Every structure is written in structure tokens, then in C-alpha cells.
Amino acid sequence: MNGRKGRTSPTPRRTLLLRLLVLLLTLAAWQSAARARGSVYFPPPSRIARRAHDLWFSGPVRHVFLTDAAVGNVLPSLGRMAAGFGIAAACGIGLGVAVGRSRWAYALCDPVLQFARAVPPPALVPVFVVVLDFGTPMQITAIAFSAVWPVLINTAEGVRNTDPLRLDVAAVLRLGPFERLRLLLLPSALPRIFAGLRLSLSLSLILMVFSELLPGTADGIGFTLTDAQSRSDLLTVWAALLLLGVLGYVLNTALLAVERRLLGRGRTTA
């Protein structure tokens, strides 16, 4: 017992310092290993970072340091991802609340939901190519359709797990449907909703890249990958992979910040 009482949780500043230390040690080990090997297939992170800077972030100040390549490839990818993720979030939360509020509807829809969640998202992209042909509408639809299921299922589960005692109190107070939704169901389901949103965000990034790897794509980060690979420009391939990793981390961190703001730090799971 005394040992447990003596333990203190790390402060946010200490946690940040430890994370930076781990990152720096990882980069140092990568740099040393890459220089020791001296292979074009395994460049050091310093060269990759310089290539990424030259490609996308060496533009004029009036363009926020973005180059023409960034405007022509990175921004369209982010736009498709944002559109697909936004549609998935809105539809997933709306349908999840509707399904979760009705035990009968949940029992009927659960097999379909579990089946849709089990299908690998990249496997659905060729189907959308056949239905919608190549282009931005196909890419946004593929992202939205694949990313909607985690939000929908988690929202429905969160609504279903609302405390029955609170539902009884709401019935006694004669709260209307909108008041129950705003004051009871959504606050109760928010932790599960954000869990689904984080999964959907990762899927949106994956589907965004995968849909841009297909023939017929004219721009995007995925197009940059395939174009660099066809030219054996391995440094650009690594730079694009680095950019995707940074984007994933930044977007997930931003979503976690929103979650902490709405739920409180203690209830947020990283």
C-alpha cells in the first residue's frame, strides 16, 4: 500500500520531455544505421527531411511556405480526406444514435454492421471504381463508406450503454426526444464516439492514399508515391512516407485535444 501511495503520475512536461527523448534517440539510431550501411534504399532521416522541405515547404512566405507541389498534391489529398471523414462522422453519429436508441433496430442491423466492419476497406475501392469511375467523387465515397462503420458501431454501443437509471429519471422529468438526445444520450456516448472517430481518422488516411495509388489519378500524395517509384526516386518515396506519418500524428493529436476539451483529461484514452 505504501509503495502505491508513494508513486506519482508523470507531469505533462515530463511526459513531453520523455517523448522527445525517445524520438531523438530513434532518429539518432536511424541516422547512424543509415550512414553505416550507405544504401540508397535506406537513406538517413536528415536527407529525407531535406527532400521533404525542398519538395513541399520551401515556397514563398505569401503561400505559407508551401511549394507548387504541395498545393498541387498535398492539399488535394487533405481535401479528399477531410470530405470523406466529415461525411463518415456525420452519417456514423446520426445513424448510430438512431440504431442505438432502438433495441429492435440494433438487433436487426447488428449482423450487417459486423459484416461491413469485417470487410478490409482497400478491397472495396475497386468496387467504387466500377460504380463511379476514377476521380475525386470515387475517392471521397470510398473514404466515407469505409470510415463510417467504426463511428456508427461505437456510437450505437455508446447510446445503448446509457445508464438505465438516467433514462428513468428522464422519463419522470418528461424530457422530449431532443432533450434526451442533447442532455443524456450524446454525453453518455461521447467516449465511444471519439473512439470510433480515431479509428475512422486512421482509415480515412489509409483509404486516401490507397485510392490515389490507382491508375487514372492525376494528383495527391499517393500519386506522388507511384510517380516517384516509377522514376526510381527513392528519396521522394521516403519523403512522402514521412509526410504521411507526420500528418497522421498531427491529425490524431488534434482530435485527442478536442476529445480532452469535451470530456476532460481524465476520461480520455490515448
C-alpha positions in Angstrom: 0.0 0.0 0.0 2.8 2.4 1.0 4.5 1.7 -2.3 1.4 2.6 -4.3 0.8 5.8 -2.3 4.4 6.9 -3.0 4.0 6.6 -6.8 3.2 9.8 -8.6 2.0 10.1 -12.1 4.4 11.9 -14.5 3.7 15.5 -15.2 2.7 16.7 -18.7 6.1 18.4 -19.1 8.0 15.3 -18.0 5.9 13.2 -20.4 6.7 15.6 -23.2 10.4 15.5 -22.5 10.4 11.7 -22.3 8.6 11.5 -25.7 11.1 13.9 -27.2 14.0 12.0 -25.8 12.7 8.7 -27.3 12.1 10.5 -30.7 15.6 11.9 -30.7 17.2 8.6 -29.8 15.2 6.8 -32.5 16.3 9.4 -35.1 19.9 9.2 -33.9 19.9 5.4 -34.2 18.3 5.6 -37.7 20.8 8.2 -38.8 23.8 6.1 -37.6 22.5 2.9 -39.1 21.7 4.5 -42.5 25.1 6.2 -42.7 26.9 2.9 -41.7 25.0 1.0 -44.4 25.3 3.6 -47.1 22.4 2.3 -49.2 20.2 4.3 -51.5 17.3 2.2 -50.4 17.8 3.2 -46.7 18.6 7.0 -46.6 19.2 8.8 -43.3 16.4 10.9 -41.9 18.3 14.1 -42.4 18.3 13.6 -46.2 14.6 12.6 -46.1 13.7 15.7 -44.1 15.7 18.0 -46.5 13.9 16.4 -49.5 10.5 16.9 -47.9 11.4 20.5 -47.2 12.5 21.1 -50.8 9.5 19.4 -52.2 6.7 20.9 -50.2 7.8 23.6 -47.7 10.3 25.8 -49.4 7.8 28.1 -51.1 7.3 31.9 -50.6 6.1 33.4 -47.4 2.9 34.6 -49.1 2.0 31.0 -49.7 2.7 29.9 -46.1 6.0 28.4 -47.4 4.0 25.8 -49.5 5.5 25.0 -52.9 3.5 24.3 -56.1 4.0 20.6 -55.5 2.4 21.0 -52.0 -0.6 22.9 -53.4 -1.0 20.5 -56.3 -0.6 17.2 -54.4 -0.8 17.6 -50.6 -3.7 20.0 -50.3 -6.0 17.9 -52.7 -5.3 14.8 -50.6 -6.1 16.6 -47.4 -9.3 17.9 -49.0 -10.5 14.4 -50.1 -9.6 13.0 -46.7 -11.5 15.8 -44.8 -14.5 15.4 -47.0 -14.7 11.7 -46.6 -14.0 11.8 -42.9 -16.6 14.5 -42.4 -19.3 12.6 -44.2 -18.4 9.4 -42.3 -18.5 11.2 -39.0 -21.8 12.9 -39.6 -23.5 9.8 -41.0 -22.0 7.5 -38.5 -23.1 9.6 -35.5 -26.6 10.2 -36.9 -27.2 6.5 -37.9 -25.5 5.3 -34.7 -27.8 7.3 -32.5 -30.9 6.1 -34.4 -29.8 2.4 -34.3 -28.6 2.6 -30.6 -31.9 4.1 -29.3 -33.9 1.1 -30.5 -33.1 -2.4 -29.3 -35.2 -3.8 -32.1 -33.3 -1.8 -34.8 -29.9 -2.7 -33.2 -30.8 -6.4 -33.2 -31.7 -6.3 -36.9 -28.8 -4.2 -38.0 -26.0 -5.8 -35.9 -25.2 -8.6 -38.4 -24.9 -6.2 -41.3 -22.8 -3.8 -39.3 -20.4 -6.6 -38.2 -20.1 -7.9 -41.7 -19.4 -4.4 -43.1 -16.8 -3.8 -40.4 -15.0 -7.1 -41.2 -14.5 -6.3 -44.9 -11.0 -4.9 -45.5 -11.5 -1.3 -46.6 -9.0 -1.3 -49.5 -10.9 -4.3 -51.0 -13.9 -2.0 -51.6 -12.0 0.6 -53.7 -12.2 -1.5 -56.9 -16.0 -1.7 -56.4 -16.3 2.1 -56.3 -14.1 2.4 -59.3 -16.5 0.2 -61.3 -19.5 2.1 -60.0 -18.2 5.7 -60.0 -15.1 5.5 -62.3 -11.9 7.2 -61.4 -11.8 10.7 -59.9 -12.4 12.7 -56.7 -16.1 11.5 -56.2 -15.0 7.9 -56.2 -12.2 8.6 -53.8 -14.4 10.6 -51.3 -17.1 7.9 -51.5 -14.6 5.1 -50.8 -13.1 7.0 -47.8 -16.6 7.8 -46.4 -18.0 4.4 -46.9 -15.0 2.6 -45.3 -14.6 5.1 -42.4 -18.3 5.3 -41.4 -18.5 1.9 -39.7 -16.3 2.5 -36.6 -18.2 5.7 -35.8 -21.6 4.1 -36.4 -20.9 1.0 -34.3 -19.2 2.8 -31.5 -22.0 5.4 -31.4 -24.7 2.8 -31.3 -22.9 0.9 -28.5 -22.4 4.1 -26.5 -26.1 5.0 -26.8 -27.2 1.5 -25.8 -24.9 1.6 -22.7 -26.6 4.7 -21.3 -27.3 4.3 -17.6 -30.9 3.0 -17.3 -31.4 5.0 -14.1 -30.8 8.2 -16.0 -33.3 7.1 -18.6 -35.8 6.5 -15.9 -35.1 10.0 -14.5 -35.6 11.5 -18.0 -38.9 9.7 -18.3 -40.0 11.0 -14.9 -39.0 14.5 -15.9 -40.8 14.0 -19.2 -37.9 15.1 -21.3 -38.6 15.3 -25.0 -36.7 13.3 -27.6 -34.4 16.2 -28.5 -33.7 17.0 -24.8 -32.9 13.3 -24.2 -30.5 13.3 -27.1 -28.7 16.5 -26.1 -28.6 16.1 -22.4 -28.4 12.3 -21.9 -27.6 10.1 -24.9 -24.9 12.1 -26.7 -22.9 13.0 -23.5 -23.1 9.3 -22.4 -21.9 8.1 -25.8 -19.2 10.7 -26.4 -16.3 8.5 -25.2 -17.3 5.7 -27.6 -18.0 8.2 -30.4 -14.4 9.6 -30.1 -13.0 6.1 -30.0 -14.8 5.5 -33.3 -13.7 8.8 -34.7 -10.0 8.0 -34.1 -10.3 4.7 -35.9 -12.1 6.4 -38.8 -9.4 9.0 -39.0 -6.8 6.4 -39.5 -8.9 4.6 -42.0 -9.5 7.8 -43.9 -5.8 8.4 -44.2 -5.2 4.9 -45.4 -8.0 5.0 -47.9 -7.0 8.4 -49.2 -3.5 7.1 -50.1 -4.8 3.8 -51.5 -7.3 5.5 -53.7 -4.6 7.8 -55.1 -2.4 4.8 -55.9 -4.8 3.6 -58.6 -4.2 4.3 -62.3 -6.0 7.4 -63.6 -5.1 9.5 -60.6 -3.5 12.9 -61.5 -2.6 14.3 -58.1 -2.3 13.6 -54.4 0.3 12.1 -52.0 -0.5 8.6 -53.3 0.1 9.8 -56.9 3.5 11.3 -55.7 4.4 7.9 -54.3 3.7 5.9 -57.5 5.2 8.6 -59.7 8.4 8.6 -57.6 8.5 4.9 -57.6 8.2 4.7 -61.4 11.2 7.1 -61.7 13.2 5.2 -59.0 13.2 8.4 -56.9 13.5 6.6 -53.6 14.2 9.7 -51.6 10.9 11.2 -52.7 9.2 7.9 -51.7 10.7 8.1 -48.2 9.7 11.8 -48.0 6.1 11.0 -48.9 6.1 8.3 -46.2 7.5 10.7 -43.7 4.8 13.2 -44.6 2.1 10.7 -44.2 3.4 9.7 -40.7 3.5 13.3 -39.6 0.1 14.0 -41.0 -1.4 11.0 -39.1 0.3 12.1 -35.9 -0.8 15.7 -36.1 -4.4 14.9 -37.0 -4.7 12.3 -34.3 -3.2 14.8 -31.8 -5.7 17.4 -32.8 -8.6 15.0 -32.4 -7.3 14.0 -29.0 -7.2 17.7 -28.0 -10.8 18.1 -29.0 -11.7 15.0 -27.0 -9.9 16.2 -23.9 -11.7 19.6 -24.2 -15.1 18.0 -24.3 -14.6 15.0 -22.0 -11.9 16.1 -19.6 -8.3 14.8 -19.4 -9.1 12.0 -17.0 -11.6 10.3 -19.3 -9.6 10.5 -22.5 -7.9 7.3 -23.7 -4.9 7.8 -26.0 
